[in-house]
Amino acid sequence: MMVAFKVTDGERGGWTVLQVSGEMDLVTSPELRQRVHDAVAEGRHRVVLDLSEVVFCDSSGVGVLIATRRLMRSCQGYLRLILPARGDAESAHVNRVLGALGVRRLFDVYADLGTAADETAAPLPAASTRVGAAPTRA
């Protein structure tokens, strides 16, 4: 079964939100890269990538995420990712891939759009979402 790739955009609390769904791979990742570049070209330097509906991500997708981080830093912008927790098996794929590659720590990750768009919210610690990591307790 083929999963359609889709990127929709919106705004929330001064942040540009790109909601991504489907599979991020060699064929689809360039579309996300272009959408991020378009947002930056329009002067939007506060970007949330909501990846909670991405069911597959290969090295091309990871490359786009790392390039997006680099782009946002170069324009003094901000990038936040929304990744579901490890417990949600299908939609936590990107989280597991980033953790397995050791690059999860490079990103400010939030559990949902509400916290990602909240200036006072702190990102989730990388250790709590790493592959094989034990859940943290409050």
Disulfide bonds with the S-S distance in Angstrom:
none
